[in-house]
Amino acid sequence: ITPQGGNTGLCGGATPISNEVILSMEYMNRIYKLDEYSGVLTCDAGCILQSLHDYAEEKGYLFPLDIGSKGTCQIGGNVSTNAGGHHFFRFGGLHGTVVGMEVVLADGRVLRMNIDVSDDDNNDDRTHRFQQSSASLRKDNTGYDLKQLFIGGEGTLGIVTKVAVVCPALPTSKNVALLVCNSYSDVLRILKTSKEELGEILSAIELIDSNTMKFVQKYGSGIGDHLISELLSPEAEAADKQPLFILVESQGCDQESDSSKMDAFLTSLYESSTIENGFLAQDSKHIEEIWGIRESCNPSVARAGYVHKFDVSIGIEAYMEVAEEVSDALENANLSDLTVCVWGHVADGNAHINIVSGQFDKDAVSAETIENIVYSSVMKRKGSISAEHGIGQSKRKYMSQIKDGAVLELMSQMKNLFDPHFIMNPGKYLP
């Protein structure tokens, strides 16, 4: 059985290998409720992420997971790959925000873990007992927290069918700035200063390198073009500068106070010469334009040629160091016709390294060389080869290099316990 959600994954986790039965979650798309006091939203696994954002917003809440594919991806797939997204820095990951879950196991048993989807109008005594024992509580310390095994489990232990996610209140103020700096040391100063100056309202910090920004300018949808033209100045190109672009967002509940904090933050950066240029969004349209630039990175590089995609986690101080080392190694391997692009969630060390070829066809030999170069650079720095996209088929062969033998042995034992006949998404995840 291979479960499929929105088919937006990048590691082959939802792609069958042989003669598996494909189980589509498309019609399991009911949103049950959002508790107005706890903020817990309960829904089916096939719900499109954007629909959960819209539903939560109508109720005065913010769905905490926000990723570029939210118009297509499904929450069950997000949970099964442990998706991170733009606001991981502010709200944490799904291991923290998912408070309840329903899962179907290989033998047909249904695990309901701290989740309530029963009809409030049903007076059946058995249903009432289920409601009492299975409401989506924020705290439940009675036994092993089994739902954590299925977050990021990619359907190899069981199929996620329902989830309960805790949502924060919808912010009433939002400020977004797009900044330009000339070195990664400046980026590190921005990270440190933003935490000091913006504090609890800091919600996202995203990085885009100059190669990526040029592709967005050339192949993007046109959103934010006037901003990009001003930020990619002819003077910088003439001086062969490679600027870095930083998106900083704050969310809060007091527009006057929050705007004052953002102004003070930007002033300190200008006065210390940490940033060379930048824009502060003046209204919701400008905010959409700046975020539109960030979300145009992936489709823009895809229009430039075949893309070798890597989703890695690196110590923040080495974030750009890996990309620079990879670029040098590719040139030494006579693969100099490639362009290394980097963007991602710099505040939590998650880098999306995209290596773009001028051709649109995949070269299997060079692809293997590129993969080895990137993963070697990441692993020697004790990084992770999967920050938020999962393992699937494409990364499973590296598991023995990045996981301790005892850990892999225990993971295999868990697989045997939950799925002794190996029918759940075979050929994925484990080596």
Disulfide bonds with the S-S distance in Angstrom:
none
